[in-house]
Amino acid sequence: MAQELAGKEVYTSENDKAHFAYSFLPGMLFVALLCLISLLSYLTDADLAWLGIRPRSFFGLIGVVTSPLIHGGLLHLLSNAFPLVLLSGFILFLHPKVAVRVMVLVYVLSGVLTWFIGRPSFHIGASGIVYGLAGFLLFNGFLRQNRSAMAVSFAILFLYSGLFYGLLPTEERVSWEAHIAGFVAGLVAALVYGEGLIRKPQKPTYIEPNVVQRHVSNTMGTHHRHLHINYEMQEPVREKSHFYTLDTTTGKAAAQTNYLLASSNKKQTGK
C-alpha cells in the first residue's frame, strides 16, 4: 500500500506485486471477450468470417476493428490467447505511460497494413496484434540499448522464437501478411512511443551572466535530477579614499580621516 512521506509517494513491495498482477487484467478481459464471441458463434452456428479484413475492399475496412475478435476455431483462439495476456501485461507493467497508445496503434496499424498487402480473402484472428506487441518489446529494447530493456528483448526472442517462422508464407490458411503487418506496426510503435531512445549529445554551452543554468548530476542514477543554479556577475565596488597623518616622533600613522589636511610640509613641534 502506498504511503506518503514528505509529500512524495513511497511504494512498498506489496504495491509492486499488486501493480504487476493488475497489469495482466486488461489482457485477460480481452481474451474473455474473444472466448465469449467464439462460444456464441459455436452455439448459434454463425459464420463470422465476413467480419474479417478483405484487402483493398471498401467494405473490408470494417475488419480493421472486428477481425481480431473473430477466430476460426478453438486452436486458433488458444494460440493467440496466452501471448495476448502475457505481452499486454508486460507492456502495461514496464511502460505504463505509453501502454494504451502502443496497443491502440498496433491494433489499428496492423489491420490497415493487412488491408493493403493481404491476399484477396478474409483475414481473421488477433495474431497481428500478438506480433505487434512482441515487435514493440523486441525493437524497443534494441533502440534503448540498456541492460534491462535488452533483457526483455532477449526474453521475447527466447520465448517466441517461433514467431519468425510465422512471417514466412508456409501455409495457405495462415495469414502471414497479418503477421508481417503486426511486426511492422510494433516497430513503428517502438519508434514513436519507445522510451529512452538514444539522442545525439548536445554541445556544451558557456555560462552567461544573469542566466539560470541547469546543473545535471550523473551520480544520481539513470534518472537525473535537475538543480537550477543562478549565476550572477557583480560589479566591482570602488573603495573610498582615506588620509592618514604621520607622527614623525613615533613613526606611526594616526587614526584615519576622510578630509584632506591643509598642508603636510609644516614641521610639527613637540612639547
N, C-alpha and C positions, 0 to 999 in steps of 0.2 A: 504494500500500500504506500502511495506517495506521501511523503511528509514534507512540510515547508520549513526551511531553515534560512533565516535572514533574507526572506523574500524570494528564495530560489527553491525549486523542487528537487528533492533527493529521492531517487528511485531505489527501492530495495530489490533484493533478488526475487522476492515473491512477485513484485510488479513486472520484472523482466520475463518471468515464466508465464505470467498471465498474458502479457503482450504477445509472446511467441505463440501461445495457444490460440489466442483470438485472431491471429494473422491468417490462420487456415480456415476460419469460419466462412468468409465470403466464397471461397472456392468450394467448400462443402455445400453451401446453399445453391450455388450454380449447378453443381453436379446433381443435387437433389431435383432441381428443375428439369434437367435433362432426363433423369430417370422417370419422372412423372410424365413427361411428354412421350417417352418411349413406351411406357406402360399403357397410357391411353391409346396410343397408336396400335399397340398389340391387341388390346381388348376390343377395340372398335374395327379392327382390320382395315385401318385407313392408311392409304399410301400418301405420305407427306413429301415424297421426293421432289415434287413440283415446287416446293418451297426452297429448294437449293439454288445455288448460283448457276445461272445459264449464261455462259460467257458471250459477250458482245450482243446481248439481247436486252432491250429496254426493260421488259418485264422481269428479266433475270436479275436485275439490280436489287430486287426485294430480298434475294438470297444473301446479300451482304449482311443483313440483320438476322435473317431466320435460318440460314444454313448451318451455323454452329449448334443450333438447337435440335437438329434432326440427325438421327443416326440410322444406319442400315440394319442393325441387329445388336444383340447383347454383347458379342465380342467386340464389335466396333465401339460400342459405348464404353466398355470396361477398359479398352486400350487407351482411351482419352481421359477417363475419369481420374485415375490416380495421378497422372502427370499434371492435370489441371489444378488439383488440390495442392500438390507439393510445390509446383513452380509459382503459382499465385501467392501461396503462403510465404515463400522465401522473399518474393519481391515486396510484399506488404511489410515484412519484418525488417528487411535490410534497407529498403528505400521507401519509407512511409510517405515522404513528402511528394514523390512523383509517381507512386504506385498506380493511383487511379488513372492518371493521364497516360501512363505507359500502357495499361490494359485497354483503355479506350482506343488509343492509337493502333495497337496491334490488332484489336478486334475489327476495326473499320478498314485499315490499310491492307490487311491480309485478304479480306474479302474483295476489295476493289482490284488489287493486283491479280487475284484469281480470275476475276471477270475479264481482265484484259488478256491474260496469257493462257487461260484454260482451254481444254478441248470442248467442242460443241456438245456437251452433255450436262446433266445436273450434278453439281459438286456439293456434297453434304458432309457434315461432321465438323467437330471442333479441333481437328488435327492441325489446321492452320494456326489457330491460337496457341496450341501447345508448342509448335515450332517457333512462334513469335516470342513467347515468354522465355523459352530456352535460349533463343538467339540473343535476347536482351541481356540476360545474365552472362552469357558467354562473351559477347562483344564488349559489354560494359567493363568487365574485368580486365580485358586486354587494353582498353582505352585508358583506364585509370592507372594501370601499371603500379599498383601497390600490393602488398602481400595478401591482405585479407580478400580483396576483390579477385586477385588471381587464384586464390584458393577456391573460391566459389566457381570460377570458370573451369578449373580442372576437375572439380567435383561434378559439374554438369557434363563435361566430356567423358568422365568415367561412368556416370550413371546412365547417360543417354547417348552412348557412342553409336547405338543403332539408329539414331536419328539421321545420320548422314546417309545411311542406306536408303532411307525413305525419300531422299532427294533425287534418286535415280528412277527413270521410268521402267521399273522391273515388272510391275503387274498392271494389267489393263484396268482392273476395278479400283485401283488405288490412285487417288488424286495427288500425284506427285507435284502437279502445278500448285496446288494449295499449300503443300509443304514448302516449296521454294518461296512462294509469296509470303508465307508466315515468317520464314527465316530472314527474308529481306526486310520485312516490317520490324522484326526485332533489332536488326542493325540500325534502321532509321530511328527507332525509339532510343537506342543507346547513344546515337549521335545527338539527338535533340534533347533528351531528358537525362542522359547519363551524368552521374555525379562525379566530381573530382577529375574532370578532363584536364589534360596537361595543357598549360598555356605558356606562351613564349615569355621568357624573362624580360622584365622591363629595365630600361636603362636607369641607373641611379641618378637622382636629382639632388642638386645642391641646396643647402639650407638658405633661405632668403629671410631678411629681417621682417619682423612683424607678420610672419606667415605661420599658421598652425601646421606642423609636420606630424605625420603618422609614424609612430615608432612600433615596429613589429619585432617581437622576441621569438626566436625559433627554439627556445628552451622550454616552451610550454606544450610541446607535443605537436601533433599534426594540425590541430585546430588552434590557430594563433589567436592571441588576444591583442587587441589594438589599443595602445595607450597614446593619447593625444597630448603632445607637449608643445607649448607655445614659446618660441624663441624670440626674444626682443633685444634689439641693439639700442643701448642708451647713449645719449650724447655725453661727451666728457664735460666734467664740471670744472670751471676755472677757479683757482684758489685766489683769495683776496690777498692784497699786499699788506705786509706789516713792517713796521720800522722799529729798530732797537737802538738804544743809546749805549755806547761803550764806556765803561768806567775804567779810566786809564790807571788808577791806583790798584785796582784789584784784577784788572784784565778780564772782567766778566761783563756780559751784556745784561742790562737792566730789563725790567718787565716790558713786554711788547706794548706798543701803542699804535693806533691807527692814523695819527696825524703826523705831519712832517715838521721837524724842528726848523727853526728859523735859520740857524747856522750851526755847522758842526766843526768849524775851524777855530772857534774861540777856545782858549785854554781854560781848563777847569782848575779852580783853586781849592785846595784843601784847607781845613781848619788846623 
